Amino acid sequence: MTNEEEKDTAVNETSETAPEETKEQADTEAAAETEKTETEEAPAEETAKETEEVTEEDEISALKEQIEESENKYLKLYAEFENFKRRNRQEAEINNKYKDQKFAENLLPVLDNLERALAIDGTDESFIALNKGVEMVYNNLVETLEKHDIKAIDALDQPFDPNFHQAVMTEASDKDSDIVIEEFQKGYILKDRVIRPTMVKVSE
């Protein structure tokens, strides 16, 4: 074989080998790129999954806060409503307890006038008859008031009590100090409430 024939043979062999090497190199590079892509995609998928989990936790936390807030509002409204009912119930009980106060206040001046009439002395038969009639009316009114738990305050010879007595005069006396020695006007109570204090004179 001549030199020229040997050169042609070498060129042909090189030409046939080059495409094979290029293909192998391309396959290697493609495999490396695929592996790189898969490696890059894996953390991205994990990050997306973590983000999704965090988002769900945030939503659950937000829902819990909303539920707690709603429960607190409900409990507050419930407490306010219960207090409102309790106040109304107490007011109703008080109003019912002292419902006869106005009735008593309107009758007290009548009792005062009857007491003044009974304090007048007289010996005439007509006066005595009239006095008995006044006394009967007075006693009937007192009984009616007592049926409604309206009673006169016991003041005479009692220690002075500003809750029940109104001192309009003081006077030296052989009694202990601060003792009621005279009544000027009777006081009355309705159950445990003073409708009118007794006007009194107190010992010094």
URJO-V697703 format. One record per pair of residues at least 4 apart in sequence whose C-alpha atoms are under 8 Angstrom apart, sorted by the first residue. I is the first residue (numbers start at 1). J is the second residue. D is the distance in Angstrom with one decimal. If there is no record, write none. Layout:
I;J;D, I;J;D
//
This chain:
1;5;6.1, 1;6;6.7, 2;6;6.4, 3;7;6.3, 4;8;6.3, 5;9;6.3, 6;10;6.3, 7;11;6.2, 8;12;6.2, 9;13;6.3, 10;14;6.2, 11;15;6.1, 12;16;6.3, 13;17;6.2, 14;18;6.1, 15;19;7.3, 16;20;7.3, 17;21;6.4, 18;22;6.2, 19;23;6.1, 20;24;6.3, 21;25;6.1, 22;26;6.1, 23;27;6.1, 24;28;6.2, 25;29;6.2, 26;30;6.0, 27;31;6.1, 28;32;6.2, 29;33;6.1, 30;34;6.1, 31;35;6.1, 32;36;6.1, 33;37;6.0, 34;38;6.1, 35;39;6.0, 36;40;6.1, 37;41;6.0, 38;42;6.1, 39;43;7.3, 40;44;6.7, 41;45;6.1, 42;46;6.3, 43;47;6.0, 44;48;6.1, 45;49;6.1, 46;50;6.1, 47;51;6.0, 48;52;6.1, 49;53;6.2, 50;54;6.1, 51;55;6.1, 52;56;6.3, 53;57;6.2, 54;58;6.1, 55;59;6.2, 56;60;6.2, 57;61;6.0, 58;62;6.0, 59;63;6.1, 60;64;6.2, 61;65;6.3, 62;66;6.2, 63;67;6.1, 64;68;6.1, 65;69;6.0, 66;70;6.1, 67;71;6.1, 68;72;6.1, 69;73;6.2, 70;74;6.1, 71;75;6.1, 72;76;6.1, 73;77;6.1, 74;78;5.9, 75;79;6.0, 76;80;6.2, 77;81;6.1, 78;82;6.1, 79;83;6.1, 80;84;6.1, 81;85;6.2, 82;86;6.1, 83;87;6.1, 84;88;6.2, 85;89;6.0, 86;90;6.1, 87;91;6.0, 88;92;6.0, 89;93;6.1, 90;94;6.1, 91;95;6.0, 92;96;6.0, 93;97;5.9, 94;98;6.1, 95;99;5.4, 98;190;7.0, 98;191;7.9, 100;104;6.2, 100;148;7.0, 100;190;7.9, 101;105;6.1, 101;190;6.8, 101;195;7.2, 102;106;6.2, 103;107;6.5, 104;108;6.2, 104;145;7.2, 104;150;7.2, 105;109;7.7, 105;195;7.2, 106;110;7.8, 107;111;6.4, 108;112;6.2, 109;113;6.3, 110;114;6.3, 111;115;6.1, 111;138;6.6, 111;141;7.6, 112;116;6.3, 112;185;7.6, 112;186;8.0, 113;117;6.2, 114;118;6.2, 114;134;6.6, 114;135;7.6, 114;138;6.2, 115;119;6.2, 115;138;7.6, 116;120;6.9, 117;131;7.6, 117;134;7.5, 118;131;6.4, 118;134;7.1, 118;135;6.8, 122;127;6.2, 122;128;6.8, 123;127;6.8, 123;128;6.5, 124;128;6.1, 125;129;6.2, 126;130;6.1, 127;131;5.9, 128;132;6.2, 129;133;6.4, 130;134;6.2, 131;135;6.1, 132;136;6.1, 133;137;6.4, 134;138;6.1, 135;139;6.1, 136;140;6.2, 137;141;6.3, 138;142;6.3, 139;143;6.2, 140;144;6.2, 141;145;6.2, 142;146;6.2, 142;151;7.9, 143;147;6.3, 144;148;6.8, 145;149;6.5, 145;150;4.9, 145;151;6.8, 146;150;4.9, 146;151;5.6, 148;190;7.9, 149;190;5.7, 149;191;5.5, 150;188;6.7, 150;189;5.7, 150;190;4.5, 150;191;6.6, 151;188;5.5, 151;189;5.6, 151;190;6.7, 152;186;6.6, 152;187;5.7, 152;188;4.3, 152;189;6.4, 153;164;7.3, 153;186;6.9, 153;187;5.3, 153;188;5.2, 153;189;6.6, 153;197;7.8, 153;198;6.9, 154;158;7.6, 155;159;7.9, 155;160;7.8, 155;165;7.3, 155;180;6.4, 155;183;7.4, 155;198;7.1, 155;200;8.0, 156;180;5.3, 156;181;5.9, 156;182;6.1, 156;183;6.6, 157;179;5.9, 157;180;5.1, 157;181;5.7, 157;182;8.0, 158;179;5.7, 158;180;5.6, 159;178;5.9, 159;179;4.5, 159;180;6.2, 160;165;6.5, 160;178;5.4, 160;179;5.4, 160;180;5.8, 160;202;7.0, 161;165;5.5, 162;166;6.3, 162;167;8.0, 163;194;8.0, 163;197;7.6, 164;187;7.5, 164;194;6.8, 164;196;7.9, 164;197;4.9, 164;198;6.4, 165;187;7.6, 165;197;5.0, 165;198;4.7, 165;199;6.1, 165;200;6.6, 166;197;5.9, 166;198;5.7, 166;199;4.8, 166;200;6.0, 167;199;5.9, 167;200;5.0, 167;201;5.7, 167;202;6.4, 168;199;6.5, 168;200;6.0, 168;201;6.1, 169;200;6.9, 169;201;4.7, 169;202;6.3, 170;201;5.4, 170;202;4.7, 170;203;5.5, 170;204;6.0, 171;201;7.1, 171;202;6.3, 171;203;5.0, 171;204;5.5, 172;203;5.6, 172;204;5.0, 173;177;7.8, 173;203;5.5, 173;204;6.6, 175;179;7.1, 175;203;6.8, 176;203;7.0, 176;204;7.6, 177;202;7.6, 177;203;5.1, 177;204;4.7, 178;202;5.5, 178;203;5.1, 178;204;6.0, 179;202;5.4, 179;203;5.3, 179;204;8.0, 180;200;6.3, 180;201;5.8, 180;202;4.6, 180;203;6.4, 181;200;7.5, 181;201;5.8, 181;202;5.7, 181;203;6.3, 182;200;5.6, 182;201;5.1, 182;202;7.2, 183;198;7.1, 183;199;6.1, 183;200;4.6, 183;201;6.5, 184;198;7.6, 184;199;5.3, 184;200;5.6, 184;201;7.6, 185;198;5.7, 185;199;5.1, 185;200;7.2, 186;197;7.4, 186;198;4.8, 186;199;6.6, 187;194;7.9, 187;195;7.4, 187;196;5.0, 187;197;4.5, 187;198;3.8, 187;199;7.1, 188;194;6.2, 188;195;5.6, 188;196;5.4, 188;197;6.6, 188;198;7.4, 189;193;5.4, 189;194;4.3, 189;195;5.1, 189;196;6.9, 190;194;6.3, 190;195;6.4
//
